Amino acid sequence: MSFEIIKSNYEKGLWTKQMVKLAVGRVITAGQYKEITGEDY
């Protein structure tokens, strides 16, 4: 799993914001969460 895969899956509607949030601290940073979702973590 990587930032690029998570971002792609979110954009395709395969991942929800909650799923992306679960990846923060494990695979992505809070800044990357904002980059993917457009919302602050």
C-alpha positions as a Markdown table, in Angstrom:
| # | Residue | x | y | z |
|---|---|---|---|---|
| 1 | Met | 0.0 | 0.0 | 0.0 |
| 2 | Ser | 1.3 | 3.5 | -0.9 |
| 3 | Phe | 0.1 | 7.1 | -1.0 |
| 4 | Glu | -0.5 | 6.8 | -4.7 |
| 5 | Ile | -2.6 | 3.7 | -4.4 |
| 6 | Ile | -4.7 | 5.2 | -1.6 |
| 7 | Lys | -5.2 | 8.4 | -3.5 |
| 8 | Ser | -6.2 | 6.5 | -6.7 |
| 9 | Asn | -8.6 | 4.3 | -4.8 |
| 10 | Tyr | -10.2 | 7.4 | -3.1 |
| 11 | Glu | -10.6 | 9.2 | -6.4 |
| 12 | Lys | -12.2 | 6.1 | -8.0 |
| 13 | Gly | -14.7 | 5.9 | -5.0 |
| 14 | Leu | -13.2 | 2.6 | -3.8 |
| 15 | Trp | -12.1 | 4.2 | -0.5 |
| 16 | Thr | -14.1 | 6.4 | 1.9 |
| 17 | Lys | -12.6 | 9.3 | 3.9 |
| 18 | Gln | -12.8 | 7.0 | 7.0 |
| 19 | Met | -10.7 | 4.4 | 5.2 |
| 20 | Val | -8.1 | 7.0 | 4.3 |
| 21 | Lys | -8.1 | 8.3 | 7.9 |
| 22 | Leu | -7.3 | 4.8 | 9.1 |
| 23 | Ala | -4.1 | 4.8 | 6.9 |
| 24 | Val | -2.8 | 8.0 | 8.6 |
| 25 | Gly | 0.2 | 7.2 | 10.8 |
| 26 | Arg | 0.5 | 3.8 | 9.2 |
| 27 | Val | 1.0 | 4.5 | 5.5 |
| 28 | Ile | 0.4 | 8.2 | 5.0 |
| 29 | Thr | 0.8 | 11.5 | 6.9 |
| 30 | Ala | -1.9 | 13.9 | 8.0 |
| 31 | Gly | -0.7 | 16.2 | 5.3 |
| 32 | Gln | -1.2 | 13.5 | 2.7 |
| 33 | Tyr | -4.7 | 12.9 | 4.1 |
| 34 | Lys | -5.5 | 16.6 | 3.3 |
| 35 | Glu | -4.0 | 16.2 | -0.1 |
| 36 | Ile | -6.2 | 13.2 | -0.9 |
| 37 | Thr | -9.5 | 14.4 | 0.7 |
| 38 | Gly | -9.2 | 18.1 | 0.7 |
| 39 | Glu | -10.0 | 18.2 | 4.4 |
| 40 | Asp | -7.8 | 18.6 | 7.5 |
| 41 | Tyr | -7.0 | 15.5 | 9.4 |
